[in-house]
Amino acid sequence: MKDTLRAVLPRFLQWCGDDHLFGEWGTSDELALRQNADAYGLELPEDLLFRDLQEKFDRDYLYEEQRCSLSMAVEIMGVRIKGAHDALYDCVNTALIFEKWMPDTLDILNPATEEEDLV
């Protein structure tokens, strides 16, 4: 039997520790996580840090006012896709893109303030 969010979320957040940053492709993952936590009666820390990797990727690769889908980014980066349109596969694909796109940088998405632009 699979564990429920009620069982895994506290363990996951403990594993993440205080020094964490969640990268998301778009802006819906934080909302979905908060809605699911609410549905299970779980509280999330207010200081969870989320950064939209899609927005930065779009600026680095498209140079226009358009949004790059995750599958398009996989093609651009030459990453071998690991499934699609599934939360786990989307997470894996985002990580593979990020690893190839910014191999030496993990703190680039951690600006000092919310107002600062992503580098």
C-alpha positions, 0 to 999 in steps of 0.5 A: 500500500502506498503511503499517503501525503499525510505520512510522507510530507512531514518526512520529506520536509524533514529530509529537505531541512531548513536550507532548501529550494524547490524548483518548479516548471511554471508556477502551479506546483507550489499551489498544488502542494499547498492545496493538497496539504490543506486537504490532508489537514497538514501545515506547510511552513510559510518560508518554503522557497519556490522558483519558477525554472521555466521563466528563467529557461525561457529568458535564456533560450527563447529570448521572446515573450513565450513559454517553453513547455517541459517537453520542448525544453527536453528537446532543446537540451537534448535530454532523454525524456523519462515519461511525460505528464506525470508528477514524478516524471515531470520532476525527473525531467525538470531535474535533468534539464536543470542539471544540463542547463546549469551544472555548476550552479545551485544557488542561482535561484536563491536571490536575497529578496523576492524582488530581485530578478533571477540571474 
